Amino acid sequence: MKQNESALVCLSGGQDSTTCLYWALKHFTHVEAVCFSYGQKHALEVEVARRIAEKAGVAFSLLDLSLLGQMTHNALTDASVVMDKEKQADALPNTFVPGRNMLFLTLAAVKAYEKGIRNLVTGVSQTDFSGYPDCRDTFIRSLNVSLNLAMESQFVIHTPLMWLDKEQEWELADELGVFDIVRNETLTCYNGVMADGCGECPACKLRRAGLERYLSRRNR
Amino acid sequence: MKQNESALVCLSGGQDSTTCLYWALKHFTHVEAVCFSYGQKHALEVEVARRIAEKAGVAFSLLDLSLLGQMTHNALTDASVVMDKEKQADALPNTFVPGRNMLFLTLAAVKAYEKGIRNLVTGVSQTDFSGYPDCRDTFIRSLNVSLNLAMESQFVIHTPLMWLDKEQEWELADELGVFDIVRNETLTCYNGVMADGCGECPACKLRRAGLERYLSRRNR
C-alpha cells in the first residue's frame, strides 16, 4: 500500500541508498532525494547520485557539508590516510567518519521540516554494519527521538535495510524491479570504481559476496 | 573541585554562553571554545565571541555552518522575515532555527572526538527557553545518548544554566567574578546591539528583566 505522504531519501549513489530510493517510490506518493558532499575523495559519488535521482524522476538536492571533511581525519576524506584492508579487531575502521550519519540525518530533517515532509529514509544496516556505530538500529531510534524533540516534530526514520544482509538487499532490489540499475549504475566502492567496483576494498568485498550468494540462489 | 579533564564550550558571544565559558574554566583544567557562523544577520556575534575567548585565554575555533542559514527561513537568518515582538501562543517563535542546537552540539562533538575531549558545555536553559524546543532538558539528554551511540563515545553534555532563570544567571556570573564582563562585553540582542542591547527585542527584555531583579536584590 502506497502512503499518501512525502518522503526524503538520503542518497549517496551506492547500492544501499539507491535500493532505498526505489523502496520509497513504492511506499510514498511523493519522494525527494538529498545528497551530501563532505570532502569525500571520490566526488564522482555525487554525480552518480544525481544521475540516479534523475533517472528515478525525483527532485535532487545537494547539501555542502565539506566542513565535516575539514574537521575529521579518516580514509574517506583524507588522501594521506591509507584505508585498512580489513577491519581491525576492537577498533573502529579508519573509514569511520565520526558523526557522519548523525549530521546527514539531522540536516535531512531540517530540510524535511522546511518542506513539511515527515518521512526520512536511510540505507543504514546493522546486519552488515562494518563496525560503524552510527549504522545500528539503537542509534537510529535514539536519533529519531532527538530529532523529534529538537524540532517538536513527528519525523519517522525508515530503515528498510536495517536487518537485511547484502544477499537479501540484492533480492529486495530485484523485487523492486531495479536489480540491473543497482548493479550497473551505482557506486559503492571505496576506490571510486563504478558498478562491481575494484573488488579489493571492504565495501566491494561485502557487496560482491552478497551478489554471488544471491545470484547462485536466483539461478538455481 | 576542578576536574583534570578538557571541555569544549559552545560560545556565541551572548550572556548565556559567556557565563558557561567561565563556569567551564572553574570546573575543568583545559577549556576550548567553538563558535558557529550560520548566516545569522549579525555577524558581529562571531567577533564578540572571538574577543571573549581571547580575553579568557582559551583556544577559539569557528565552524562555518552557513548551510543552515541557506536551508531555513526565520527571523535570525532571513532579512525578509520580521521578528515577532512577542511569542505567539501555540506556535514556535519565528526566531526558531530548526535543528540549530542539534547541529551545533553534533559538530562540537565531532570536534571533541577528534581532539579527545569528553566534556561539552552549552548555555541552553529550560527555565527561560523562549519556546525553543531544543533548549529543553529532555532534548539535551536524548541528544547526549544519540551522540554517544553515534560515535561509540562517552560524551558528557553540561548545561550549567538549564534550571536557572535570568536573575540566577546574573548571580552565577557574579559568583564567577565576571559580572562586568558578561554585562558589558557580550551580545545577546537580536538587533545586534552590544551589552544592554536595544531593549526592545524578546532577548533584551528577558535579559534586562533578570538583570533588574538581580541588581535590586544585590543592592539591598
Interface residues (C-beta under 8 A of the other chain):
Chain A: L63 D64 L65 L67 L68 M71 T72 H73 L92 P98 G99 N101 M102 L103 T106 L107 A109 V110 K111 Y113 E114 P133 D134 R136 T138 F139 S142 L143 V145 S146 L147 L149 A150 M151 E152
Chain B: L63 D64 L65 L67 L68 M71 T72 H73 L92 P98 G99 N101 M102 L103 T106 L107 A109 V110 K111 Y113 E114 P133 D134 R136 T138 F139 S142 L143 V145 S146 L147 L149 A150 M151 E152
